[in-house]
Protein backbone atom coordinates (compact mmCIF):
# COMPACT_ATOMS: atom_id res chain seq x y z
CA UNK A 1 0.00 0.00 0.00
CA UNK A 2 1.55 3.28 -1.08
CA UNK A 3 -0.54 5.84 0.77
CA UNK A 4 2.54 7.73 1.83
CA UNK A 5 3.39 8.12 -1.88
CA UNK A 6 0.07 9.79 -2.70
CA UNK A 7 0.54 13.22 -4.19
CA UNK A 8 0.07 15.92 -1.59
CA UNK A 9 -2.72 18.41 -2.08
CA UNK A 10 -1.08 21.83 -2.15
CA UNK A 11 -4.13 23.84 -3.20
CA UNK A 12 -7.25 24.45 -1.12
CA UNK A 13 -9.52 23.85 -4.08
CA UNK A 14 -12.38 21.43 -4.42
CA UNK A 15 -10.62 19.63 -7.26
CA UNK A 16 -7.29 19.41 -5.42
CA UNK A 17 -8.85 17.98 -2.28
CA UNK A 18 -11.15 15.63 -4.22
CA UNK A 19 -8.21 14.26 -6.23
CA UNK A 20 -6.34 13.40 -3.04
CA UNK A 21 -9.41 11.83 -1.42
CA UNK A 22 -10.06 9.77 -4.56
CA UNK A 23 -6.45 8.56 -4.62
CA UNK A 24 -6.52 7.55 -0.96
CA UNK A 25 -9.91 5.86 -1.35
CA UNK A 26 -8.54 3.85 -4.27
CA UNK A 27 -5.60 2.63 -2.18
CA UNK A 28 -7.80 1.70 0.78
CA UNK A 29 -10.27 -0.03 -1.53
CA UNK A 30 -7.51 -2.37 -2.69
CA UNK A 31 -7.47 -3.91 0.79
CA UNK A 32 -11.07 -5.16 0.58
CA UNK A 33 -10.36 -8.02 -1.87
CA UNK A 34 -7.60 -9.12 0.51
CA UNK A 35 -10.21 -9.62 3.22
CA UNK A 36 -9.27 -6.50 5.16
CA UNK A 37 -12.10 -4.20 6.20
CA UNK A 38 -10.61 -0.75 6.62
CA UNK A 39 -13.32 0.47 8.96
CA UNK A 40 -13.64 -2.30 11.55
CA UNK A 41 -11.53 -4.25 14.00
CA UNK A 42 -9.63 -3.35 17.15
CA UNK A 43 -7.57 -0.76 15.28
CA UNK A 44 -9.21 0.16 11.99
CA UNK A 45 -6.87 0.91 9.10
CA UNK A 46 -8.72 4.19 8.65
CA UNK A 47 -7.42 5.33 12.06
CA UNK A 48 -3.88 4.32 11.23
CA UNK A 49 -3.82 6.34 8.01
CA UNK A 50 -5.35 9.53 9.43
CA UNK A 51 -1.94 11.06 10.28
CA UNK A 52 -0.73 10.24 6.75
CA UNK A 53 -3.88 11.71 5.25
CA UNK A 54 -3.63 14.87 7.32
CA UNK A 55 -0.06 15.53 6.16
CA UNK A 56 -1.19 15.41 2.53
CA UNK A 57 -3.53 18.40 2.90
CA UNK A 58 -2.51 22.07 2.71
CA UNK A 59 -1.16 23.62 5.92
CA UNK A 60 -4.23 25.85 6.35
CA UNK A 61 -6.53 22.83 6.32
CA UNK A 62 -4.28 20.95 8.76
CA UNK A 63 -4.46 23.91 11.13
CA UNK A 64 -8.27 24.07 10.86
CA UNK A 65 -8.39 20.31 11.52
CA UNK A 66 -6.29 20.72 14.69
CA UNK A 67 -8.45 23.59 15.92
CA UNK A 68 -11.62 21.55 15.41
CA UNK A 69 -10.20 18.59 17.34
CA UNK A 70 -9.02 20.81 20.19
CA UNK A 71 -12.24 22.83 20.44
CA UNK A 72 -14.68 19.92 20.21
CA UNK A 73 -13.88 16.90 22.39
CA UNK A 74 -14.67 13.72 20.51
CA UNK A 75 -14.69 15.49 17.15
CA UNK A 76 -11.69 13.53 15.91
CA UNK A 77 -14.01 10.52 15.70
CA UNK A 78 -16.06 12.11 12.93
CA UNK A 79 -13.38 13.76 10.79
Chimera marker file (.cmm) of the C-alpha trace (Angstrom):
<marker_set name="trace">
<marker id="1" x="0.000" y="0.000" z="0.000" r="1" g="1" b="0" radius="0.5"/>
<marker id="2" x="1.554" y="3.276" z="-1.083" r="1" g="1" b="0" radius="0.5"/>
<marker id="3" x="-0.544" y="5.838" z="0.769" r="1" g="1" b="0" radius="0.5"/>
<marker id="4" x="2.544" y="7.731" z="1.832" r="1" g="1" b="0" radius="0.5"/>
<marker id="5" x="3.391" y="8.116" z="-1.876" r="1" g="1" b="0" radius="0.5"/>
<marker id="6" x="0.074" y="9.788" z="-2.696" r="1" g="1" b="0" radius="0.5"/>
<marker id="7" x="0.536" y="13.218" z="-4.195" r="1" g="1" b="0" radius="0.5"/>
<marker id="8" x="0.072" y="15.919" z="-1.595" r="1" g="1" b="0" radius="0.5"/>
<marker id="9" x="-2.720" y="18.411" z="-2.079" r="1" g="1" b="0" radius="0.5"/>
<marker id="10" x="-1.082" y="21.828" z="-2.147" r="1" g="1" b="0" radius="0.5"/>
<marker id="11" x="-4.133" y="23.839" z="-3.202" r="1" g="1" b="0" radius="0.5"/>
<marker id="12" x="-7.247" y="24.449" z="-1.120" r="1" g="1" b="0" radius="0.5"/>
<marker id="13" x="-9.519" y="23.851" z="-4.078" r="1" g="1" b="0" radius="0.5"/>
<marker id="14" x="-12.384" y="21.432" z="-4.423" r="1" g="1" b="0" radius="0.5"/>
<marker id="15" x="-10.623" y="19.627" z="-7.255" r="1" g="1" b="0" radius="0.5"/>
<marker id="16" x="-7.286" y="19.409" z="-5.423" r="1" g="1" b="0" radius="0.5"/>
<marker id="17" x="-8.849" y="17.981" z="-2.279" r="1" g="1" b="0" radius="0.5"/>
<marker id="18" x="-11.145" y="15.627" z="-4.219" r="1" g="1" b="0" radius="0.5"/>
<marker id="19" x="-8.210" y="14.259" z="-6.230" r="1" g="1" b="0" radius="0.5"/>
<marker id="20" x="-6.338" y="13.401" z="-3.037" r="1" g="1" b="0" radius="0.5"/>
<marker id="21" x="-9.406" y="11.833" z="-1.420" r="1" g="1" b="0" radius="0.5"/>
<marker id="22" x="-10.059" y="9.765" z="-4.564" r="1" g="1" b="0" radius="0.5"/>
<marker id="23" x="-6.451" y="8.559" z="-4.623" r="1" g="1" b="0" radius="0.5"/>
<marker id="24" x="-6.516" y="7.545" z="-0.960" r="1" g="1" b="0" radius="0.5"/>
<marker id="25" x="-9.914" y="5.864" z="-1.351" r="1" g="1" b="0" radius="0.5"/>
<marker id="26" x="-8.540" y="3.850" z="-4.273" r="1" g="1" b="0" radius="0.5"/>
<marker id="27" x="-5.598" y="2.633" z="-2.183" r="1" g="1" b="0" radius="0.5"/>
<marker id="28" x="-7.796" y="1.701" z="0.779" r="1" g="1" b="0" radius="0.5"/>
<marker id="29" x="-10.275" y="-0.034" z="-1.530" r="1" g="1" b="0" radius="0.5"/>
<marker id="30" x="-7.514" y="-2.370" z="-2.687" r="1" g="1" b="0" radius="0.5"/>
<marker id="31" x="-7.472" y="-3.906" z="0.793" r="1" g="1" b="0" radius="0.5"/>
<marker id="32" x="-11.073" y="-5.158" z="0.584" r="1" g="1" b="0" radius="0.5"/>
<marker id="33" x="-10.356" y="-8.023" z="-1.874" r="1" g="1" b="0" radius="0.5"/>
<marker id="34" x="-7.601" y="-9.119" z="0.507" r="1" g="1" b="0" radius="0.5"/>
<marker id="35" x="-10.209" y="-9.620" z="3.221" r="1" g="1" b="0" radius="0.5"/>
<marker id="36" x="-9.272" y="-6.499" z="5.164" r="1" g="1" b="0" radius="0.5"/>
<marker id="37" x="-12.102" y="-4.204" z="6.201" r="1" g="1" b="0" radius="0.5"/>
<marker id="38" x="-10.606" y="-0.750" z="6.622" r="1" g="1" b="0" radius="0.5"/>
<marker id="39" x="-13.325" y="0.475" z="8.964" r="1" g="1" b="0" radius="0.5"/>
<marker id="40" x="-13.640" y="-2.301" z="11.555" r="1" g="1" b="0" radius="0.5"/>
<marker id="41" x="-11.526" y="-4.245" z="13.999" r="1" g="1" b="0" radius="0.5"/>
<marker id="42" x="-9.628" y="-3.352" z="17.146" r="1" g="1" b="0" radius="0.5"/>
<marker id="43" x="-7.570" y="-0.760" z="15.282" r="1" g="1" b="0" radius="0.5"/>
<marker id="44" x="-9.209" y="0.160" z="11.988" r="1" g="1" b="0" radius="0.5"/>
<marker id="45" x="-6.866" y="0.911" z="9.101" r="1" g="1" b="0" radius="0.5"/>
<marker id="46" x="-8.717" y="4.185" z="8.649" r="1" g="1" b="0" radius="0.5"/>
<marker id="47" x="-7.420" y="5.330" z="12.058" r="1" g="1" b="0" radius="0.5"/>
<marker id="48" x="-3.877" y="4.324" z="11.229" r="1" g="1" b="0" radius="0.5"/>
<marker id="49" x="-3.815" y="6.338" z="8.014" r="1" g="1" b="0" radius="0.5"/>
<marker id="50" x="-5.352" y="9.528" z="9.429" r="1" g="1" b="0" radius="0.5"/>
<marker id="51" x="-1.941" y="11.057" z="10.281" r="1" g="1" b="0" radius="0.5"/>
<marker id="52" x="-0.727" y="10.245" z="6.747" r="1" g="1" b="0" radius="0.5"/>
<marker id="53" x="-3.881" y="11.706" z="5.248" r="1" g="1" b="0" radius="0.5"/>
<marker id="54" x="-3.630" y="14.871" z="7.321" r="1" g="1" b="0" radius="0.5"/>
<marker id="55" x="-0.059" y="15.529" z="6.163" r="1" g="1" b="0" radius="0.5"/>
<marker id="56" x="-1.194" y="15.407" z="2.525" r="1" g="1" b="0" radius="0.5"/>
<marker id="57" x="-3.528" y="18.395" z="2.896" r="1" g="1" b="0" radius="0.5"/>
<marker id="58" x="-2.510" y="22.071" z="2.713" r="1" g="1" b="0" radius="0.5"/>
<marker id="59" x="-1.156" y="23.616" z="5.917" r="1" g="1" b="0" radius="0.5"/>
<marker id="60" x="-4.226" y="25.853" z="6.351" r="1" g="1" b="0" radius="0.5"/>
<marker id="61" x="-6.527" y="22.826" z="6.317" r="1" g="1" b="0" radius="0.5"/>
<marker id="62" x="-4.279" y="20.950" z="8.761" r="1" g="1" b="0" radius="0.5"/>
<marker id="63" x="-4.463" y="23.910" z="11.134" r="1" g="1" b="0" radius="0.5"/>
<marker id="64" x="-8.268" y="24.074" z="10.859" r="1" g="1" b="0" radius="0.5"/>
<marker id="65" x="-8.393" y="20.308" z="11.523" r="1" g="1" b="0" radius="0.5"/>
<marker id="66" x="-6.291" y="20.717" z="14.687" r="1" g="1" b="0" radius="0.5"/>
<marker id="67" x="-8.449" y="23.594" z="15.922" r="1" g="1" b="0" radius="0.5"/>
<marker id="68" x="-11.624" y="21.552" z="15.414" r="1" g="1" b="0" radius="0.5"/>
<marker id="69" x="-10.203" y="18.586" z="17.335" r="1" g="1" b="0" radius="0.5"/>
<marker id="70" x="-9.020" y="20.811" z="20.194" r="1" g="1" b="0" radius="0.5"/>
<marker id="71" x="-12.240" y="22.827" z="20.442" r="1" g="1" b="0" radius="0.5"/>
<marker id="72" x="-14.681" y="19.924" z="20.211" r="1" g="1" b="0" radius="0.5"/>
<marker id="73" x="-13.876" y="16.899" z="22.393" r="1" g="1" b="0" radius="0.5"/>
<marker id="74" x="-14.668" y="13.723" z="20.509" r="1" g="1" b="0" radius="0.5"/>
<marker id="75" x="-14.691" y="15.492" z="17.150" r="1" g="1" b="0" radius="0.5"/>
<marker id="76" x="-11.685" y="13.529" z="15.907" r="1" g="1" b="0" radius="0.5"/>
<marker id="77" x="-14.008" y="10.519" z="15.703" r="1" g="1" b="0" radius="0.5"/>
<marker id="78" x="-16.060" y="12.113" z="12.932" r="1" g="1" b="0" radius="0.5"/>
<marker id="79" x="-13.380" y="13.763" z="10.791" r="1" g="1" b="0" radius="0.5"/>
<link id1="1" id2="2" r="1" g="1" b="0" radius="0.2"/>
<link id1="2" id2="3" r="1" g="1" b="0" radius="0.2"/>
<link id1="3" id2="4" r="1" g="1" b="0" radius="0.2"/>
<link id1="4" id2="5" r="1" g="1" b="0" radius="0.2"/>
<link id1="5" id2="6" r="1" g="1" b="0" radius="0.2"/>
<link id1="6" id2="7" r="1" g="1" b="0" radius="0.2"/>
<link id1="7" id2="8" r="1" g="1" b="0" radius="0.2"/>
<link id1="8" id2="9" r="1" g="1" b="0" radius="0.2"/>
<link id1="9" id2="10" r="1" g="1" b="0" radius="0.2"/>
<link id1="10" id2="11" r="1" g="1" b="0" radius="0.2"/>
<link id1="11" id2="12" r="1" g="1" b="0" radius="0.2"/>
<link id1="12" id2="13" r="1" g="1" b="0" radius="0.2"/>
<link id1="13" id2="14" r="1" g="1" b="0" radius="0.2"/>
<link id1="14" id2="15" r="1" g="1" b="0" radius="0.2"/>
<link id1="15" id2="16" r="1" g="1" b="0" radius="0.2"/>
<link id1="16" id2="17" r="1" g="1" b="0" radius="0.2"/>
<link id1="17" id2="18" r="1" g="1" b="0" radius="0.2"/>
<link id1="18" id2="19" r="1" g="1" b="0" radius="0.2"/>
<link id1="19" id2="20" r="1" g="1" b="0" radius="0.2"/>
<link id1="20" id2="21" r="1" g="1" b="0" radius="0.2"/>
<link id1="21" id2="22" r="1" g="1" b="0" radius="0.2"/>
<link id1="22" id2="23" r="1" g="1" b="0" radius="0.2"/>
<link id1="23" id2="24" r="1" g="1" b="0" radius="0.2"/>
<link id1="24" id2="25" r="1" g="1" b="0" radius="0.2"/>
<link id1="25" id2="26" r="1" g="1" b="0" radius="0.2"/>
<link id1="26" id2="27" r="1" g="1" b="0" radius="0.2"/>
<link id1="27" id2="28" r="1" g="1" b="0" radius="0.2"/>
<link id1="28" id2="29" r="1" g="1" b="0" radius="0.2"/>
<link id1="29" id2="30" r="1" g="1" b="0" radius="0.2"/>
<link id1="30" id2="31" r="1" g="1" b="0" radius="0.2"/>
<link id1="31" id2="32" r="1" g="1" b="0" radius="0.2"/>
<link id1="32" id2="33" r="1" g="1" b="0" radius="0.2"/>
<link id1="33" id2="34" r="1" g="1" b="0" radius="0.2"/>
<link id1="34" id2="35" r="1" g="1" b="0" radius="0.2"/>
<link id1="35" id2="36" r="1" g="1" b="0" radius="0.2"/>
<link id1="36" id2="37" r="1" g="1" b="0" radius="0.2"/>
<link id1="37" id2="38" r="1" g="1" b="0" radius="0.2"/>
<link id1="38" id2="39" r="1" g="1" b="0" radius="0.2"/>
<link id1="39" id2="40" r="1" g="1" b="0" radius="0.2"/>
<link id1="40" id2="41" r="1" g="1" b="0" radius="0.2"/>
<link id1="41" id2="42" r="1" g="1" b="0" radius="0.2"/>
<link id1="42" id2="43" r="1" g="1" b="0" radius="0.2"/>
<link id1="43" id2="44" r="1" g="1" b="0" radius="0.2"/>
<link id1="44" id2="45" r="1" g="1" b="0" radius="0.2"/>
<link id1="45" id2="46" r="1" g="1" b="0" radius="0.2"/>
<link id1="46" id2="47" r="1" g="1" b="0" radius="0.2"/>
<link id1="47" id2="48" r="1" g="1" b="0" radius="0.2"/>
<link id1="48" id2="49" r="1" g="1" b="0" radius="0.2"/>
<link id1="49" id2="50" r="1" g="1" b="0" radius="0.2"/>
<link id1="50" id2="51" r="1" g="1" b="0" radius="0.2"/>
<link id1="51" id2="52" r="1" g="1" b="0" radius="0.2"/>
<link id1="52" id2="53" r="1" g="1" b="0" radius="0.2"/>
<link id1="53" id2="54" r="1" g="1" b="0" radius="0.2"/>
<link id1="54" id2="55" r="1" g="1" b="0" radius="0.2"/>
<link id1="55" id2="56" r="1" g="1" b="0" radius="0.2"/>
<link id1="56" id2="57" r="1" g="1" b="0" radius="0.2"/>
<link id1="57" id2="58" r="1" g="1" b="0" radius="0.2"/>
<link id1="58" id2="59" r="1" g="1" b="0" radius="0.2"/>
<link id1="59" id2="60" r="1" g="1" b="0" radius="0.2"/>
<link id1="60" id2="61" r="1" g="1" b="0" radius="0.2"/>
<link id1="61" id2="62" r="1" g="1" b="0" radius="0.2"/>
<link id1="62" id2="63" r="1" g="1" b="0" radius="0.2"/>
<link id1="63" id2="64" r="1" g="1" b="0" radius="0.2"/>
<link id1="64" id2="65" r="1" g="1" b="0" radius="0.2"/>
<link id1="65" id2="66" r="1" g="1" b="0" radius="0.2"/>
<link id1="66" id2="67" r="1" g="1" b="0" radius="0.2"/>
<link id1="67" id2="68" r="1" g="1" b="0" radius="0.2"/>
<link id1="68" id2="69" r="1" g="1" b="0" radius="0.2"/>
<link id1="69" id2="70" r="1" g="1" b="0" radius="0.2"/>
<link id1="70" id2="71" r="1" g="1" b="0" radius="0.2"/>
<link id1="71" id2="72" r="1" g="1" b="0" radius="0.2"/>
<link id1="72" id2="73" r="1" g="1" b="0" radius="0.2"/>
<link id1="73" id2="74" r="1" g="1" b="0" radius="0.2"/>
<link id1="74" id2="75" r="1" g="1" b="0" radius="0.2"/>
<link id1="75" id2="76" r="1" g="1" b="0" radius="0.2"/>
<link id1="76" id2="77" r="1" g="1" b="0" radius="0.2"/>
<link id1="77" id2="78" r="1" g="1" b="0" radius="0.2"/>
<link id1="78" id2="79" r="1" g="1" b="0" radius="0.2"/>
</marker_set>
